[in-house]
């Protein structure tokens, strides 16, 4: 017996004789993690209130805080460019940051401040103003914030004093949603990117919009319809989504910008970042929230297209929607949301790999630059900024929830420390203009309170949401998953933390995605015919010996998610890449 074998044998015997030693070590580890959670959650709580209190002091009721000069900006509309004396009569701001902070206040357990904010908004918020606003931003920030806060205000925990709330936020949300509807009056049903809250679509308004701009409205407008019984909001958003999906290429890819009047693409290059990101996010989240199979089919096709044409190892580049050929080899900070989406469909291993790459770039600079050139390993010369974005914190939270790996708490701690070191100023938290010099910019975006602080806090303390299941909008506003909103109950359900599958007619070629299950949760991850249920993107070849007659007999490779093809000799493989 070698010395190494003897050591291992002694260790095993020791554990068998004295299991209390092992239990004691585990208990100490649990105690250490609990202490870390308490310490870090308190640290994030202080971050939130430093940003929130300074907004309330220097910027409320306007949109956002300028923390260096300790003043405000009305950034949601063009009014941000006007001086105070030139603002429309009666306009005193949309209190954007306050609306965005509502659900964060609940998650932090401050029901008193939540109630005070709700009452102020109920009495003062007014959308009948001559202001040109961006439909997408106003939808995810204001409408989403109001709808989510209304649900939180009326849930069974009685967050508000009984009798003080009578659906005022829902009334405001319905008024705002109604002002959105003229934007959808186009030949295609795809909405204008900009609309005037008082007068609707203005003359000579631009017809250019983004994929995200017209394809990321279904969660907020769908929820508004379910709450009010007015189907116009969901119908408009769903019609636009269906039209957009119908414009995809034969590769199941979409471009970045398009014309809402002609239905023609303007920019064919696309990826998973700016201009497209939340389109993918809302397909899977709409399926979870509303149980509509149509959303799942769209997402499945879109996801496989992304994995096949955009993915390169752990990174995702951009490609031409028509050919699938790579166009730009760059990382954008908005792409950091993608691992969180992958967690939702059970592709945890791939999510972990991509998340680690983003965190590597974060550590390199101290924050995440807006655009990083992968082929040159440098920051983009004109997009060096970091505006306090939440996407990396968001994916870190999802991965920790899925794996319970304490390494993700270390990532969260590193993010918190970086934010306090580089962006904290006396008047709040400032954006970074240049990540190479850490020069600051005088702007504290509302999403810092709506998302960045929220996801970091939930990473260490998610007790406020333990009693229900929620879907977070792309702006971090929680919406409850409730049976009354479901079109149909899913075939996969989870009693007692395990997954059972109802299978009626199942094709032989199956993947975790096609079956809508996560293999890691299955007691017996096999079909009735004995076939293994593979990972999300992997579809096995029809025959175990990989023989084939046509390309239809070949599946999707498990490593790079690319379609396999049939060779002249009759074998499946990645022949098109050779």
N, C-alpha and C positions, 0 to 999 in steps of 0.2 A: 504493500500500500504506500503510495506516495505521500509526501508531507501535505500537499494541497488536499488530497482526498481525505486524509486524516482530519484536517481542519474542518472540512465540510461535514464529515460524519459527526465530529464532536459538537458542531453547531446544531445539527439536526437533533441529536440526542438531548442536548441542553434544552431545546425548544419543546421537545416531547415531555421531558421531565418537569420543566418549569415554564409552562405556557404563560404564567403571570408576567414573566419578563417581557414577552412579546406584547401582551395586552397593555402592560404599563407603558411601553414605548409608543404604542398606538394612541393611548390616552393622552400622553404628553404631546404628541403630534397634533391631535384634535384640539387640545387646549391652546396650543401655539397658533393654530390657524384661526380659532375663534377670537383670540386676542388680536390677531392681525386684522380680521374683519372689522372688529369694533374700532380699532385705531384708524384704519383707512376710511371707513364709512364716516367717521367724525371729521376726518381731514377733508373729504369731498363735501360734506355738509357745510363746512366753513368756506370752501371755495364757492359753492352755490350762493351763499348769503352775502359774500363779499361782492359778487357780481350783481345779485338781485337788489341788495340794499342801495348800492351806488346808482343803479338804474332808477330806482324809486326816488332817490334824492335829486338826481341831476337831469334825468331824461323823461320820466313819466309826466304826462300820458302819451308822449310821442313814441315813435317806433323803437328806436334802438339808442344805446348809450355810446358816446364818444368818451372813453375813459381817461384819456390823457388830458384833454381840454375840459373835461367834466361838463359836457353839454350833450345835445341830442341830434339825431338825424331821423327824418321820416323816409326811410330807405325802401319801404315796400312799394312806393309809387314814385312818380316823377317829382313829387313834392319835395323830395330830399334835396333837390337842386335849388329850391326857393328859399329866400330869406323869410324870417318869421313874419315880417309885416306884409309879405306878399302871399301868404297862405290864404286859401279860399275862406270866405266868411263862415264862421261857425265851426271851422275845422280845428280841432285841438289834438289830432293824432289818433291812431288806431289802437294805441296801447299795446302794440304788437308783442313786445317782450313780456308784458304782463299776461296776455292770452297764452303765449307760448310756455309760460312758467306754471300754469295752473296744475297740470298733472304732476309736475315735479314737486310742487308744494304738497300734494297728497302723498306722493311716494315718500317724501321726507317726514311725513306725519304732522305737518303744520296745518291742521284743519281750520284753525282760527284765521290765519292769513288767507287761506283758500276761500273761506266764507266772505271775508272782507273784500277780496278781489272780485269775487262773483257778484256781490252786491253793487260794487262800483261800476262794473261793466254793464250790469243790468240797467242801471240808471243813466249811464253817460255814453255808452258806445253807440255811434250813429254811422251808418254806411251811405246815407243820402248826401254824398259830397261829390263835387266836381273833381274827381281824381282818377287819372289813368293808371291802372294797376296791372301787374303781371298775373294772369289767370292761374298759372301753375303755382307760383309762390303764394298767392293769396289763398289758394285752395288748401295747400298742405300746411300752411302756417295758421291762418286765421280760421278758416272753416273747420279744419281738422282739430284745432285747439278748442274751438267752441263745442263741437260735437262730443269730443272726448270728455271735456269738463262737465258737460251736461250729464253724461252717463255716470261719471264719478259722483256728481252732486245728487243723483237720484238713486244710488245703489243702496243695498240693504244695511250698510254700516252707518247710515244717517250722518254723513259727513257735515251736513248743514243743520243748523237748529231748525227743528220742525216748524213749518209754517212760513219760513223766510224765503223759500224758493218755490217758484211756480213756473218752471220751464222757461225762464227768461232767456237763458243762453240758447235754447233750442229755437226760440222765436227769432233771436238775432241771426242764428245760423241759417234759418229758412229764408230770412230777408236777404242775406248775403248770397245764398245759393240761387235765389230767384234773379238776382242781379247778374249772375254768371250766365244764365240761359241764353241771352241774345248772342253770346260769343259762338254758340253752336249753329247759328243760322248761316251756314255756308253751303255751297253746292255739294260738298262732300260729307257734311256733318262733323268734320274735324274742326275744333274750336280755334278762334283767333287766339294768339298769344297775349294780346293786350285788349283791355276793355275799360271803358269809363264807368265807374260805379253809378253815376247819376244819369248819364245819357246813352249808355250802351256802346256799341261799336262806332268809333268816330270815322268820319270821311277820310278816305285815303289811308286807312289803317293798314299796316304791313300784313301780308298774308303768309309770311314765313313763321314757322314754329318748329319746335323740336319733337322728337319721338317721346321723350319724357313729358313734354308740355301737354300733349294731347292724349297720351296713353297712361297717365298716372293720376287719374281723377276718380277711379271707381271706388276706392275704399271710403273716401270722405263723402262723395255724393251718393254712393250706394247706402251708406249708413244713414245719411240724412233722409233718404226716402223711406228706409225701414222705420225710422223714428217718427216721421211725420205722416206717413201714409200717402205722400205725394210722390208718385212714380217718375215724375218728369226729370228729376235729378239723376237717378240711376239710369233711366232710359237714354238720356243724352250722353252720359259717360260711357255706357255700354256700346251704344251705336258708334261712337268715336273709336273705341277700342277695337271693335270688330272691323271697322273700315281700315284702321291702321294695320291690323294683322293681315288683312287681305292684300296689303301692299308689299308684303314680304317677298323676298326673292325665292327662287327654286331651292336655295340652300337653307331656307328658313331663317334668313338674316334680314335685318332692317337697317336703314340708313340712320343718319343723325338729324338732318333737318329736311323739311318738306314744305310744300305750298298747300295751304288749306283750301284754296279756291280751285286748283287744278287737280290736286291729288297726286302731284308728281314729286319725286325726290329731288332735293337740291344738293345735299351732300351724301354721297354713296358710301364713304368710309365710315366705319362704325366700330364699336367695341362694347365694353361694359361700363364705361366711365361717363363723363359729362355728356348730357344730351340724350342718353339712352338708359342710364343705370336703373332708375326707379320703374321703368317699364317692365323689366324682368322681375323686379322685386314685387310689383303689384299683381302680377299674374299668379304667383304662388300664394301670396297673402290673401288675394281675393278668393282663391279656391278654399283656403282654410276658413276664412270668415263667412263666406256665403254658401260653401259646399257645392258650387256649380261646377259640373264636370267639364264644361267648355273651357273654363280657365285652366284646368289641369292639362287638358290636351294642348292648349296653346303653350303653356310653360314647358311641358315635356319636349315638344318639338324645338322650341326656342333654346332650351338648355343644351340639348344635344348639338344644336348648331353652334352654340358658343364654345362648347368643349371641343368640337371638331375643327373649327376654323380660327378661333381666337387664342386658344390655349397653346402655350409653348413651355413645357416643363411646369414650373410653379407660377409662371407669369401669364398675363393675358395681353396680347398686343391688339392693334386695330387692323381691320381688313376690309376689303371692298365687298359690299353685300352681294354683288353680282357674280364675283369670281371666287371669293374666299381668299384671295391673295393678300398677304400682309401689306399694310400701307405705312403705319407708324409704330415703331418699337418704343413705346413709352409707358411709364406708369403714371397714372393720375390719382390724386388722393381720394377722389370719389370712388375709385375701384375697390377701396378697402372694405366696402360694404359686402362684397361678393362672398367672402367666407361665411358671413351670417346667413345669407340665402342658402348656401350649400348645406349648412347645418340643418336648416328647416326640412330639406329633402333627404337627410341622412348621409350625405357625401362628406362625412366628417374628416376622413383622412386627407382628401384633397383640400378641404377648407383649412386644415392645420398647416399644410405645406405653404399655401399662398399667404396665410396670415403671418407665418414666420418670416417670409420675405419682406412683407410690409414693415414688420417690426424691426427688421435688420436696417432698413432705410431710415426708420424713425431714430434708431440709436445712432446712426451715422451722423445725423444732423441735429438731433435733439427734439425735432418735430418732423412732420411729414410734409415735404414740399408739394406744391400743387401739381407740378409735372416734373417727372424725372426720366431722362433719356436712357433707356435700357441699353441701347447699342453703344453709347459712349460713356455710360456710367457717370453722368453729370446732371446737374439740375438744369432744367430748361432756362435759357438766358432771360426770357421775359416773363416767366411764371414761377418766381422763386418764393412766392408768399405762402403763408399758412394762416387761414382765417379762423382758427379754433375749431376746425372740423371734427365731427364726432365719429366718423366711419370706422376708424381702427378700434376705438373704445367699444363701439357697438358689436363688432365681430368678436372682440375679446370676450365680451359678456356672453354672447351666444355659445362660443366654444367652451367657456367654463361651465355653463349650464349643461352642455351636452356631455362633457367628459369628467367634470369635477377635478380636473388636473390643477393643482395649486400653482403650477407655472404661470397660468393665465392671470392669477392674482398678482404675481410678480410683474407681469407686463402692465397690468393696471396701475400698480404702484409706480412703475417707471414713468408712465404717462402723466400721472398726477404730479410727480416730482418735477417733470419737465415743464408742465404748464405753470407751476408755481415759480419755478426758477426763471423762465424766459418770458412769460406773458403777464404776470401779475404786476399791476401798478396800483398806486394809491386809490385811483378812481374806478377800479374794476379789473378786467382782463382785456388786454389789447391784442389785436391780431399782429402777426409778424409779416412785415413787408418783404424781407429778404432773409431766407433761412441760412444763408452763408455768412451773414454779418449779425443776425438777430436784431436788425433794425425794426422798430415797432411801427404799427399803423394805428391811427386813432379810431378804432371801431371794435365794439363788442357786439357780435352778431347775436340775434335772439336765439339761434339754435344752440349756442353755448349753454344756455339754461334749459332749453327744451330737450336737448339730446346729449351733449358731451357730459355735462354733470350728471344727468339722469342715468346714463348707461354705466358710468364709473361708480355711481352710488349703488346701483342694482348689482353690480359685480360683487360688492362686499356685503350688501344687505338687500335682499329682495322680499323681505317679509310682508311688505305692503301689498304685494300681488299674489301671495300664496293661496288665497282663497278662490282664485279663478284663473281661467285661461285667457290670455290676451294676445292680440296681434298689434304690433307697433307699426304705425304709419311711417313713411319715409322721413317724417319730421319728429318721430319719437313719441307720437301721441297714442296712448293705449286704447284699443277698441276690444270689447269683450267678445269671445267666441261663445255664442249662445244658440241653443237649438232652434229657437223661433226664427232665426235669420237663415237657417240652413235650408237649401233647396232639397237636399236629400242627405240622409245619414251616410257616412262613408262606410265602405265595405270593411275597412280596417278599424278596429276599435281597441281600446286599451283598458281591460278590466284588471285590477290588481297588478298594474305595472308590467303586464305582458301583452303581446299583440296576438290577436286571433284573426285569421283571414277567411273570408267567405269567397270561394272560387266556384263559379258556375262553368263558364267556358273559357279556358285559358290557352292561349297559343303556346306552342312549345318554346319559342324564343321569348324569354321573359327576363326582365331586369327589376331591380328594386324600384326604379322609377315607374316602370310600366305597371307594377303591382301596387304602387303607392305605400310601400312599407320600408322600414329601416331594418336591414338584416341583423344588425347588432341586437335588436330587441326581440328576436324570434327564438323561441325554445327549439324549434325544429325548422331551420331555414331551407326547407325543400318543398317542392310541389308534390302532389299525390303520385306523379310518375317518377319521383326520385330525383328530379332535376334540381340542382343547387340554385338558390336565388342569389344572383350575383350583385355586385355593387351598382351604384346608381347609373353609371354610364355604360357598364359592360353588358353587351348582349352576345351570348356565345354563338359559335357557328352551329348550323343545324345538325351536322354530324359530328360525333366525337372524334372521328379520324380526320376531320377538317376537309374531307372531299366535297366537291361542289360541281354543279352543272352551270349555275349562273351566279351573279353577284348576290341575288336574293337569298342564296344559301349561306351567305357569310354574315357575321355579326359586326359588333363594334368592339375594337380593341380596349382592353381594360386599363392599359397604362396611359395611353394618350388620347383615348376616346375618339379615335379616327375610324372611319368606315373601312372594313376589310373587303377585299375584292377577290374574285375567282380568277386564277391564272389559266393560261392555255393548257397547262397540264392537269387542271382540275383540282387545285388546292387553294384554300382560303389563306390570305395573308395580306400584308401591307405592301402589295406589289406596286401600287401607284406612287409610293414614296421612294422607290429604289431607282 
